[in-house]
């Protein structure tokens, strides 16, 4: 874990100068019953003394001082906590970006949503509220108990021992609560994921699922959430109640012991009775901040659980970072590259080797699952090779840092991804510094400009979550415009025209031809007719590179490619029939 991540993750655990203000606040809070006890003693022992007047003035001063301390300390702590929380969310996102895609996919999506939202929120709450309150209450309790021990040591000692027993019970309750909250966190993650799936798949649910069954999965996940949390609460509630009862009894028991001791003194003086009253007042005052620890402990446990969940994400290994590097050419070489996914025994790629010169167009073809997409994703370091290496311009891609490698490659994936932002900003992801004219030129090259201008807000049109307000073809053309705008020396097109109508597909193919000029172009296509002009076609079969050559050469020499070509041609004439 990076030092900055570790520092943010321990939000609320390190000392903050503003905490000193809350410690002083707690001391002043505990001093109030001390002064009241002294006031009672003076009123009883010396009615003519001016001490009560000075005590009253002191109480007023303490109240004013506490207000003056709490306001700036609280303001500082909340500002620091929420600023650090924002940086922690960014750190989580940046860590996810640096992770290999395979490791990222192993993270539960619901846990990820929970970590960024609820878990960070509990850490912010811990730093801004829970820890300062624990500090202030502990200081107030310590002052009251110390005062009781000074006034009557026996009363103070009995109260302290009894409260230690109570806090031992609270620690046991916290362990049980942690188990229940852990189950709640798992169930909450599942419920969030199910809700997201239902929201994104509402069209499928309305079409294929009976109305009474819609939301059943979500309802079941919510029930598991309720039952898991309830089991934890049911187990710890009796102990929490016992804690509060022990704290309350600590004052009564200590006073009872003191009364028994006083009864052994013959005769008991008035001063002894006053001391007993003072000690009792202080002990009973100590129970007030002590009782607050029940609710504070619950919030402390939530922060502890949130910290553990976030740490589980941040301890996932990231890709080793190289250096910023310039390469003179952008040829690509695969040397004996192999990869096996964690969840599978069969290799996704096995001993793949080929070399591509700068400016060549390379097509990867093969059946679904043959390794085409995985092969090109490894060039972008979505996965790390188990064996072999990939080179760009004669240098291993491990030598480049993420930004340098990303600047070399402009991908257009089969699965289009747009963010809930404007069309212009979605295209500008390719080059954030691009002007509006450059964005429009890229959209025009992708045959999307006229469509965009047909929207009421033009390039300021918000596309909705995952681009849901646009058609599949419109989303794909925006992704192509993004790649055109990036103007990278290596272009990857993974079924980039699969969602386009024939008219736009022809326009896009013209744009791709212009985009590919002088660039290294990789194309994945099931429609073999679209890649017959490739400089070389790589035939993938079960993770292996089974053949390589031009279209005419492969038709004559390789039976598998000939069979794929025949099926592709037959598919062009396919139609529905009754």
N, C-alpha and C positions, 0 to 999 in steps of 0.2 A: 504494500500500500504506500502511496506517495505521502511525503510529510504533510503537505497541505491537506490531503484527504484525511489523514489521521488527526490533524488538528481540528478540522471541522467536525469529524465524527465524534470527537470528545467534547463537543459543544456542551457547556454547562458543567464540565468536570474540573476545569482549571480555574484558578483564583482570578477574580475580576476586582479591580479597585472599587467599583461601585458596591461590591459585596460588603466592604468595610462599613459603608453607610447603613446597610441592613443589619450588620452586627451591632453597631451603636444603637440602632433603632430597637433591637431586641433587648439590649442592656437597659435602655430607658424604659421599655415596656415592663421589664421585670422590676425596675426601680420604683415604679408607681405603687405597687402593693407594699414595698418596703417603707415608703414614705407614709402611706396610710397606716401601716402598723405602728410606726413611730408616733404618728399623730394620735392614735388610740392610746398608746402608752403614756404619752405626755398628758393627754386629757384625763387619764385615770390617776396618774401619780402626781401631777402638778397642774391643777386646773387654772392657776393664775399665770402660767407661763405664756410667753408670746410665741412659743414654738408652733402651735397650730396655725397661726397666721402665716408664718414663714413656710410651713409645709404646704399650705394651700397655694401660695405664690409659686413654690417650686413645682407643684403639680401642673399648674398652668404653663409654666415655662417648658416643662417636659413635653406637654402636648404640642406646643408650638414647635419645639425643636424636632419632634418626630415627624410632623408634617413637612418641615423644611428639609429633612433628610430623605424621607420616602419619595418625594416628588422627583428630585433630580436623579436619585439612585435608580428608581423604577424606570424613568425615561431612558436613562443610559442603558440599563440592562435589556429593556425591550428592543431598543434600536440595535444593539449589538447582536441580540439573539436572532432577530428576523433578517438582519443583514447576513449573518453567518448561515442562516437557513437557506437563503437564496443562493449563496455560494455553494452550499452543500448539494442542493438540487442540480446546479450546473456541473459540479464535480461528478455526480452520479451519471449525468448524461454524457459528459466527456469520457468517462471511464467506459461506458457502454459502447461509444463510438470506437474506442481503441481496442475493444475486445475482438477476438476472432468470431466470425459469424456463428460457427458451430457452438462455441461456448455461450454466446448470447442467446441462441435458441434453446439452450438448456435451462435458462432462467424462466421461472413461472411468470407469465404475463401479469397475473393478478398480484403476485408478490411485488413486482416492479411498480405497478400503479400504487400499491399500498405504501411502498417505501418512499416514493417521491411525494406522496400527499400526506397520509396520516402519520407515518413514522417520523418524517422530518418535522411535522407539526408538533409531535410530542417532545422532540428534542428542543425545539424552539420554546415550548411551554416550560420545559424543565429549566432551561437557562434563564428565562425571563421571570418565571413565577415560582416554580416548585422549589428549586434550590434556595433562592432568596428567602422564601417563606420558612423552609426548614432551618436555615441559618438563624433567622430572627426568632423563631419559636424556641430553638435550642438555647439561644442566648438568654431569652426571657426565663425559660424554665431553670437554667443553671443559676441565674441571679436569685430567683425565688428560693430554690433549694439551698443555695449557699447561705442566704440570709436566715433561713429556718435553722440551718445547722449552727450558725453563729449564736442565734438567740437561744436555742435549746438543742444541743448536739444530738440528744436521743431522738427527738422528733425528726430532725433532718436525716439522721442515719436510717431510721426505719422507713421513711418516705423514699429515700434513694434506693434502698434495697428492694422495696416493693415495686417501684417503677422499673427497675432493671428486669425484674421478672416479667412485668407487663410488656416491655419492649422485646424480650426474648420471644414472647408469644406473638408479637407483631411480626418479627422476623420469620417465624414459622408460617404465619398467615400469608406473608409476602411470597414465600416459596410456592404455596398452594395457588395463590392468585396468578403467579407467573405461568404455571401449568395451564390454568384455565384461559388466560389471555393468549397463550401460545396457540391453543386450539381455536380460539376466537379469530386470531390473525390468519390462520390457515383457512378457516371457513370464510372469512371476509374476503380473502384473495380469490377464492373460488367464486363467491357471489359476484364480485366485481367483474371477473372474467366472463361469467355466464351472462350478466347484464349487458356487457359490451357486445358479446356475440349475438344476443337477441336483438340489440339495437341495430347492429350492422346487417343482420340477416332478416330484417322485418319483412322484406318482400317474399322471401322463401317461406317464412312462417305463415304469412297471410295466404299463400298459395297452396301449401302442401299440408299444413298442420291444422287439425280441428281447432275451432275457436276455444273450446274449453281446455285444450291441452297447452295453449300458448302460455308461456311463463311457468309451466310446471317445474322445469329444471331450476329456474330462479327461485321459486317458492321453496323447493327442497333444499337448495343451498342456504337460503335464509333461515330455514328451520334448523339446519345443522349449525349455522352461526349462533342462533339463539340457544340451542341445547348445549353446545360446547362452552359458551360463556356462562350459562346457567350452572353447569356442573362445577366449574371452577369457583363461582361465587358461592354456591351451596356448600362447598367444602370449606371455604375460608371464612364464611360469615360467622359461624359459632366462635371461631378463635378470635376474630376481630371484635365481636361483642365481649368476649372474655377479656380482651385487652382493655377496652374502655372501662369495663367493670373493675379490673385490677387497678387501673389508674385512679378511678374514683375512690376505691377502697383504700388506696395507699394513704390518702389524706386522713380518712376516718380512722384507719388502723394506727397510724402514727400518733394521732391525737389520743386515741384510746390507750395506747401504751404509755404516753406521757401522763395521762390522768391516773393510771395505775401507779406509776412511779411517784406522782405527786401525792397520792393517797398514803404512800408509805412515809411521807414527811409529816411529822407532827411538831407543831401545827404548820399548815401551809400559809406562807405569807402572801400579802396582796401583790407583792412584786412577782412572786412565782406565778400567780394567776394571770397577771398581765403578760408575763413572758410566754405562758401557754397560749394565751389568746393571740399574741403576735405570731408565734410559730404556726399556729393553726391557720391563721389568715394567709401566711406565706405559702404553706403547703397546699392549701386549697387553691390559691392563685396559680401555683405551678401546674395544677392539673388541667388548667384551661389550654395553655399551649401544648401540653402533652397530648391531649385528646385530638388536637389538630393533625397529629402525625398519622392517624388512621387514613384520612383522605389523601394526605400528602404522599403516603407510602404507595397508594394505588397509582397516583400519577407518576411517581418515581419508577414504579414497575413498568408502566407503559413506555416510559422513556428508555428504560433498560432494554426492553424487548425491541423497541424501534431501532436502537443502536445496534443490536445484534443482527436484525434483519438487514440493515443497510451495510453492515460490515461483511455479511455473507455475499453481497453483491460486489463490494469494492475489493474483496480479496480474490475475485476471479482474475486469472492472469490476463494481461493485455499483450498485444503484439510487441515484440522487441522493437525499439525505435532506432533507426539508423541516423543518417545525416542528410541535410539538404545537399543535393548533388545535381550537377549539370552533366548531361550526356550529349554527345555530338549527334548520335543517330538514335532512331527509335525502333530498331529491329527487335524482335522478341524470340527468345530461345527457351524451350523446355528441355531439361536434361533429366531423363529417367524419373519423372515425377510420379509419386504414388501417394494415395490418400485413402484412409478407411475412416468412415464416420464412427463416432463413439458408440452409437446405438446399433451398429450393424457389424456383421462378421465379414461380409463380402466387400472387397475394396471398391470404392467409388471410382478411383483411377489407379491404373496399374502400369508402371514403367512407361509413361508417355513421354515421347521425345519428338521434337520437330523444331525447325528454325524458320523464321519469317523475316524477310528483309523489309526495310522501311518502304512504305508506299504500296505494299502488296495488299490485295484483298484475299482473305482466307475465309472459307466457309467451313463450318462444322456441321455435319449431318449425322443422323443416326436415329435409332428408335428412342422413344421416351425412356429416360432413366439410363441412357448409355453413357452419360458423363459429360455431355457437351457443355451445359451451363456450369457445372462444377469446375470444369477445366478452365474456363475463362474467369470464373469468380476467384480462382486461386491467384490469377495474375493481379487482382486487386487486393489480395491478402485477406479475403473473407475467411479462408482456411489456411492453415499452415501445413505444408507438405510433410508427410511422414518420412519421405525419402526424396532425394533429388533436389533440384533447384530451378528457379525461373529467373531469366536474365532479361533486362531491357537495356539496349545500348551496350551490351557486354558486361553489365554490372548486375549483381544479384539484387533482386527487389528488397532483400533484407537490409541492403546498404542504405536504402532511402527511408527518410521519415515519412509518416503518414501523409502529411501535406504535400511533400514533393512527389510521392507516388500518385496521389489523387490528382495532382495537376496534369499528369501525363495521360490520363485515361478519361474518356467521356462515354459512360455506358447508357444504353437505353434498354431497360429490362422488359421482359414479357409482362411482368406484374407491375403495372403503372402505380406510382406513389406520388400523390399530391398532398400538400399540407393545407390546413384550413386557413388559407390566406388568399390574397388576390392572385389573379392569373399572372400579372406582371411580376410579382414577387416569386411565384413558383418557377417562372422561366429564369428569373435573375439568380436563382440558386446556382446556375451554371457559372455565372461570373457576377458576384455581388456588386462590383463597381460599374457594371454596364449602364449606359445611358438608356433613356426611354427609346431613342431612335434605334439603338443596337438591339434592344429587346424586340421591338417591332420588326426589324429586319430578320431576326431569327425566327419569329413567328411566321413571317411571310414566306421564308424559305421552307418552313414546315407545313405550308398550306393551311395555316390556322389564323392568319391575320384577319381575313374577311369574316370568319366566324366570330372572332373575338369582338370585332367592331359591331357585329349584330346584336351584342348584349347591351343592355341599357347603360351599364357602367364601364363598358369596354375592358381595358386592361386592369381596371380597379374592381372587377367582378370577383366576389369571394366565391371560391369553388366548393366550400363546405368540407366537412370531415372526409378525408381520403378522396377528395374530388367528387363527392357523391352527387353534386348538382350538374355534373357534366356527363356526357355519354362516354362509352369506352373509347371510341375513336378520338374524341376531343381530348380526353386525358392522355392518350398515347401521343398525339401530335404535340401537346404541350411538353411532354417529356423529350420528344425529338428536338423541339425548339430549344430546350434547355441544353441538350448535348451540342447543338449547332452553336449556341452562344458561347459555350465553354471553349470551343476552338482548341481542343487538345490534340496532340499528335497521334494518339491511339484512340480509335473509336470501336466500341463494342455494341453490336445490335443483336439483341436476343429476341427473335420473333417480333421485331419492331413494327411490322406492318400487319400483325395478326388481327387487329381490331379496326382496320380501315376498309372503307368501301373502295371499289375498283377505281373510281375517279381520283380520290385522294391518294390511293396507293401509288398510282402512276406519278402524281405530283411529288409524293414523298420519295419515290425512287430517284427522281431527278434531283431532289435536294440532297439525298444521300450520295449520289454520284458527285455532286459539287463538294459535299462535305469530305468525301474520301480522297479528293485530289491531293496527292503528296503526303497522305497520312496512311498509317497502318490500320487496316480495317478488318475486324473480325465479325463474321455474320453467322448467327445460328438460325437455321431455317428448316422447317419441315416441307415447305414447298420447294422442291429441288429446282423447278423451272426458274426460280428467282435468283439462283446462284450459279447458273451454268457459265457465266462470264467470269467467275472467280479465278484468280491466278492459281489457286490451289484449293482442293477440297479435301478435308480431313474426315475420314469415315470412322466414327466411334462405334464400338460394339462392346457392351458390358464392361465399360471402363477402360478399354484398351483402344489404342490407335491401330485399327486393322488395315487401313490403306490410306494412301495419300497420292494425289495427282490431279490433273485437269479433268474436266468433265468427260471429254471424248476418250481420254486414256482409261479412265476408270470404267466407262461403259464397255470397253473392249476387254479389259483384263481382270475385272473384279466382279464376281457373281453377286455378292451381297449388294453392291451399289447398283448393279443392273436390275436386281429385283426391286430395290427401293425406287428406282427411276420408273419402272413399270407401274408400281403401285401409285406413285405420285401422278403419273399421267392418267391413270384410270380414275383417280380421285377428282381430276379436273372435270371429268364428264359425268360425275355422280349427281343424281337428282332424286327427289322424293317420288315415290310412285305408290299407287294403291295396290 
